Amino acid sequence: MEYTGSYYRGERVNGRLEGKGSYTLPTETKYVGEMKDGMFHGKGVLHFPGGSKYEGTWENGISIEGKYTFADGLEYEDNKWHYCDGYDRRFYTEICRGLKPAGISQLTNLDPPRVIPAGCYDCGDGFYNPKTRVVVDYHHRFLRNADDDEHDWIVRTCRKGWDEIIGFKPKE
């Protein structure tokens, strides 16, 4: 394991990783659970560096069932997925605890959260300026002009830059 940068703490049988233990990968992802013949086997949890986790049942190193939980507490579900979808761009913490005033960073999967330019919205693939009705990517390159339906959807559902909360008016 010294060659890969991984390390294991736990039970062994005949020098093999077997029984209960914790296996830490070089990425700092950590598996805590049951092992058999050097592989994840039985019940275990993968803890990821950003705070998310995958709880599962493993068979010879392969997950046969489990659930993924994001760092903000949202559990991934194939059905009834309510996390920042096409109809509701709020994040899970915003759904549970309400929206914070614009400009106060939200808990997102980005660390740190993306800074939205003044007067603009984060529409998922870039920033939208409602005055010019232009969507640019996150590097400020032109993507498209928004039609009326997209404009209404973005203004209704997407995160806005924080100038709105303090009444900031950028120079035109």
Secondary structure, 3 states (H helix, E strand, C coil): CCCCCCEEEEEEECCEEEEEEEEECCCCCEEEEEEECCEEEEEEEEECCCCCEEEEEEECCEEEEEEEECCCCCECCCCCCCCCCCCCCCCHHHHHHCCCCCCCCCCCCCCCCCCCCCCCEECCCCEEECCCCEEECCCCCEEEECCHHHHHHHHHHCEECCHHHHCCCCCC
